[in-house]
Amino acid sequence: MTRVVIVGGGPGGYEAALVGSQLGGEVTLVDTDGLGGSAVLTDCVPSKTLIATAEVMTDIRESAELGLRFGPSDQGNAEAGVHVDLGAVNRRVLDLAQKQSEDIAERVLRENVNLVLGRGRLDGPDRVVAETADGEQTFEADVVLVATGARPRELATAQPDGERILTWTQLYNMTELPERLIVVGSGVTGAEFASAYDALGADVVLISSRDRVLPGEDADAAQVLEDVFARRGLTVLAKSRAQSVTRAGDQVTVTLSDGREVVGSHCLMAVGSIPNTADMGLVEAGVTLDAGGYIQVDRVSRTSSRGVYAAGDCTGVFALASVAAMQGRIAMWHSLGDAVAPLDLKTVSSNVFTSPEIATVGVTQQQVDSGEVAARTVTLRLSGNARAKMQGSRDGFVKLFCRSVTGIVIGGVVVAPRASELIYPLSIAVAQRLTVDQVSGSFTVYPSLTGSLAEAARRLHGSRSAT
């Protein structure tokens, strides 16, 4: 029986453990903080639970055109009858995260995985040492998978205190809504929390060192979000770099590199992540790390050390739970001799959980504009969709990319409520190399937002003869 030892219980680790056991491996999973890792305990599950509450508040605030009235009949103000109890919201957030972690642990144990609570490190490429409450335990391994994730990056001039200066893992200790929340960082994490706390009723200032929010996303999608932010009163300070963050009592001051100061009640630092790879014996075991400390892996999750694999955020390959899980599964399929297809990043779909959401898959507009990829594209505004009109949704669009000659769908962008659900048909189309005619030839419900996906594909008909 092949001995598999996995270090880290996030999506890359626990999904690998399940596959490894399924394929007959003798699997040991060494974990420190609870199964699910940061994705379940401090990142994806908590943040999206908070965002779910924010979505309801957004719907309420923007429901006047639907004919809904709140409070006294002479007031007509949605906010008069609804307010946010942040303490209750965060208690639900943390409780849900803990239960999700417990559910995962129960499943892993049910699949005969040996679960060890402790900090794991490599002692060569075929041995893992776990530091547990009962002392060190050593596990011989035929296969090792490192899935230790990443943690929030901290700046020397903006040290989190867990009360007023916060990382995204510390937000859930708050019991009252911030009077004024300053968010430093306009990437996915910063944009999501800025959007959520604005919806919950906080005064939000988003500081971006770039010329727009979400610099790594579709520019048209980012512009929609900026327009929505402006309409809702969320302040975006573009081309503004935070130099330091200090606290004085109940007030925080963010000093920008040009000398300006932004004062608020709380500050969220969302300035990226660093991998949890230090002091693990990786280099000594022959594992190559890049300059940022990320483990270098190939498309089947192999490291430079024979028998050692890696998955998840510690590899620096798309910081997505779905990618981490797939990397972990691929590692087990490959190491245990099952059929395996290498990781194909061109088929990965991702989502930004702002309001509206931004979902993408495959080729990007930047690749098309630069000439890297030859493609035809079409964009349909959500404001023309009948279902969107009924729901009062006017912000967003559907964008589709296809090959110029064959009409094969190679990418898409959806900016809409629940874009994370709407992107799935396009993900299937990209992964299965469907043509726009095949996509448009399938029935959609009328009225529905998915109707815009089919309509976009229909408008690209004839691309076979295009140049």
N, C-alpha and C positions, 0 to 999 in steps of 0.2 A: 504494500500500500504506500502510495506517495505521501510523504510528510510535507504538508503545506503550513507555513507560519506567516500570518498576516499581521503587520504592525499598523494599527489605526483602524477605527471602527466607523468611519464616515461612509458615504455612498460607495466609494471605491473599495473600501475594505469589507463592509458587510455583504455587498452584492457578490464580491469575489468569494467570500466564505460560503455563501449559499451555492454558488456554481461549483466550487471545489468539492463540497460535500456531495452534491448531486452526481458528480463524476467519479465518486469513489475515493476521493482523497481523505487523508487523516488531517483534519483542519484545526489549527489553533489560531485564535484571534486575540491579539493583545491590544487592549484599549485602555485609555486613561480616564476620559471624562464622561462616557456614556455613549451607547451605540447611536449612530446617526451623525456623530461628529458635529462640527459647526453648522452644517447644512440643516440639521434638525434642531439643535439646541440653542444656537446663537445667531443663525443667519437666515437661510431660506424660510424655514417653517415659521419662526417668530416674526420675521419682517412681513411675510405675506399674510399672516394672521392679522397683524396690525393694519396692513393695507386693506384687508377685507372690510374692516370697520371704517376706514377712510373712504372706501368706495361707496358705502351706504350713505355717509355724510355728504359726499359729492352729489349723489342721486337726489338726496333730500333738498340740498341747497339749490339745485338746478331744476327742480320739479315744478316751478311756478307755471311754465308754459304748458305743462301737462294738465293744468287745472287744479292742482293740489294746493290746499291752503292749510297753514298750521297756525295755532294760537287763536286769539280772538278774531272774529270775522272781520273786524275793522283794521286788523293789523296786517294779515297776509304775509307774515314774515316766517320763513321756514325755521330760522334760527331761534325764534321766540319759543318754540315748543320742544326743541331738541338741543341737548348739550352732551359733551363727551366726559365721561368719568374715566380719566386715563388710568387711575389705579385699578379699576375693574377690568379695563381693556388689557392692561399688562398682566394682571393675574391670570386672565384667560389665555393670553399669549404663552406664558411660561408653563401653565398647566397642560396646554395642548402639546407643547414641545416635549415635555417630560413624558406624557402618555405615548406620544409617537415613538420616543426612544425606547420605552418599555415594550411596546409592541414589536419593535424590531428585535430587541434582545430575546423576547419570547420565541420569535420565529427562528432566530439563529440557533438557540438552544434546542428547539424542537428538531432541527435538522442535524443534530449530533455534532455541532461545532463546540470545541473546547474553548470556553470564554475565560480569558485571564485579565483581571483588573490590575493594570500596572503600566509603567513606561517601558517601552521596548527599544532596544538598540541592537545593532548587528555586531557580532563577534566573528568577523569573517563572513564570507558569502553563504555559508551553510549552517549558521548558528545564530539564534536570537536569544538575547538575555533580557528578561523582564524583571524590572525592579518593582516588587509588590510589597504590600503591607507585611507580609510574612517573610520577607527577604528575597534574594535573587532566585529566579528560576531560569533554567537553561533549556532551550528546545533545539534539538537537531532538526535540520530542514533540508529537504530535497529541492524545495521551491520556497522562496521568500518574496512576499509582496509588501512594499512600503507604500502606505497610503495615509500619511500623517497630516495632510492638509496644510493650511496656512492660517495666519493670524493677522489682525489689523496692524498696519504700519503706523509707527508712532514717530513724531518729530521731536527732536531734543528741545525745541523752543515752544512746544505745545503739548506738554505732558498731560495725559488724561488723569483726572482725579476721581472719576466714577460718579461725580455729583453734578458738576456744572460743565466740565470739559470731558467729553465722552467719546468713546469709540462706539461702533454700531452694536457691539456685544453688550454694552452697558446701558443702553437706552431704556431697557425694560424694568429698571429699578425706579423709574420716575413714577410718582403718584399723582402729580399735577401737570397739566398741560403747560409747556414752556410759554412764558409771556412773549419772548422773542428768541427764536432759534436761529443761530447762525450755522449754516452748513458749509464746511470747507471741503471742496471737491465736487466736481460736476460730472463725474462718471456715473455709472449705473447706480451704485449704492447711494451716492449723494443725491442724485435726481429722484430716486424712489422715495427716500425719506423726506426730502423737501416737499415733494408732491403730497405725501401722506400727511405730514404735520400741517401743511397748509389746509388740507381738507378737514382735518380735525379741529381747526380753528386757531392755530398758532400763527403769529406773525413770523414769516420765514424770510431769511436773506440767504441766497445761495451764492457763494464765492467761487468763481471759475477762473482758473489761470489761462484758459483758452478763450477763443473768440466766440464760443457758443457752448451750450450744454451738450452733454453726450457726444464728445468729439469723436468717439469711436463708432458711432452709429450712423445710419443713413441721414444725410444732411437735411433732406426734405422732412423726414420724421422729426428730427431735432427742432426744426423751425416750427412745426405744428406745436410741439410741446412748449417752446418758448412763447409762442403767441398765447397759448392757454394760460401759462404762468402769468403773463402780463395782464390778461383779462381778469384773472382771479386775485390780482394784487400781490403776487409773490415777487419779491425783488431779486433780480439776477445782476450781479456785478461781474461782468465779463472782463477778460484780460486783467484780472486782479489776482495777484499772488499773495497768499497769507505768509507773513514772515514769522509771526509769533502769536500765541494766545495766552493771555494772563487772566487770573481771577482775582477779584477783590470783593469779598463777601458774597452777595447774591448776584454779582454782575461779572460778565466776562467781556474782555476787550480783544478783538482781533486786529492786529496791526498789519497793514498791507505793506508790500515792498516799496510803494511810492510814498509811504508816510501816513496815508489815511488810516483812520481808526473806525471800526464798526463795533458798536456796543450792543450787547444782548444779555439775556438771562441764562442762556445755555449755548454751548457750541458742540456740534457734532463733527468729529474729524473723520473724513471719508477720503483718505489719500492713498488708498491701495493696500496691498497685503504683502507679507513676506512668508516664504515657505518654512514649515517646521522641519528643518533638515539638519540643524546644528547639533553637534555632540551626539550623533547617532552611530558613529563608526562607519559611515557610508564610504567616505574616501578610502579609509583603511581596507574596506571590503572590495575596493576596485570599482566603486560606483562614481561615475563622472557627474559633477555638478557644474552648472554654468556660473557666470559672474554674480548672478543674483541669488545663488544658492539653490536653484531649482534642479531637480534630478532630470538628466537627459534620457529620454526614452525614444524608441522607434514606434512604428505604427501597430505593433503587437505588444506594446508595454514593456519590452525588454530594456534593461539598463546595460551599461558596458560590462557588468559583472555577470558571468554565466550563472543562470539559475535565480538571479535577482531581478524582480520586476517592480514597477512603480505605477501608481495610478492617482489621479485626482489633482488637487490644487498644488501639491508639492512638486508636480511635474511642469507647471506653467503652461499646460495645454488647455486653453479655454476653461476658465474658472466657472464651470457649470456642473451641478450635481449630476445631470444626465450624462455628461462626458466622463466624469469620474467613475460612475457606475459602469459605463460601457468599457472603459479602460480596464477596470477590475475584472469584468467578465471575460474580456479578450485575453487577459493574462492567464486566467485559469483554462480557458479553452485551448490556448496555445501550449501551456506548460503540461497539461494533462492529456494532450494528444487528441483533442476533439476537433471537429471542423471549425475553422475560424476564418473570418474576413478581417483584414487590417482596418484600423480606424480611418474613416473617411470624413474629414472635417468639412468637406463641401456639402455634406448632407445634414449637418448639425443645425437644429433650429434653436433660437434663443429668444428671450423676451425681457423687456424692461417693464416692470410693474408700476409704471406711473399712471396718471389719469389724463389722457387715454394711454392704453398700453401700446408698446411698440414691439412687434415680433418680426423676426427676420430668418431667412434660410437661404443658403447657397450664395450665388454671385451677388456682389454689391454694386451699387451705382458708381462708386469710385473706380472699381475695376473696369466697368464699361466705359466710363468717361475717359479713363487713361489709355484706352485701347488695349489693355491687357486681355480683355475678353470681348469678342465680337458678339453682340446680342441686340435684339430688338426689345423695346420696353413700352409699356403702357401704364398710365396712372389714372385711376378713377377716384374722384373725391367721394367721401362717405356721404356728403350732403345730398348726393343724388340718389341714394339708396332709400327705397320706400320704408323699410323696417327702421332704418336709422332715423328717419323723419318722425316716425311714430314714437320712438323712444326719446326724442329730443336730442339725439346725438348728431352733432354737426362737425365735430373736429376729427380729421383723419382721412385716410385714403387706403386704397389697395394698389400696389405696384407689382408688376409681373415682368420677369425677364425670360426670354426664350432664345434659342439658337437661331441665327439669321436664316439658315437654309432649311434645317430639319424641323424647326418649330418645337424642339424639345425644351421643356421648362427647366431652367437652370437656377432660378432664384426668385425670391419674392419678399415684399415688405408689406406688413399690415399694421396700420395705425388705427385703432378702434377700441371700444370697450371689449374686453375678453379677447383681445388679439392673440393671447396665448393659446386659446382654443381654435381660433380661426386659421392659424398658421398650419395646422396639422394636414389639411388636404394638400397644401403646397409642399409640405415636407415629403409626403408620399409621392407627389409628382416628381420632385427632384430626385429622390432616392430610386424611384422605379423608372426614371427617364421617360415619363409620359410626355406626349405632345400637347400643345395647347388645344388641338382639336379633340383629343381624348378627354381632357379636363372639361372643356366646354360641352362635350357631348353627354356628360352625366347630369342627371336631374338634380336640381336644388329646390328647396322649399320656397314658395312665394307666400308672403314676403320674408326674406331672411338676409342677414349680412353676408352669408356665403354666396348669395346670388351675385354679389359684386366680384367674387373670385371667378365664377363662371363667365361673367360678362367681360372681365378683363382678358380672359383666355380667348373668348369669342372675337374680341377686337384685334387679336393678333393672328387671326386666321389669314392664310395666304402668305405667311412668312417664309414658306418653302421657296418661293420664287424671288424673295427679296434679296438685295445685295447689301 
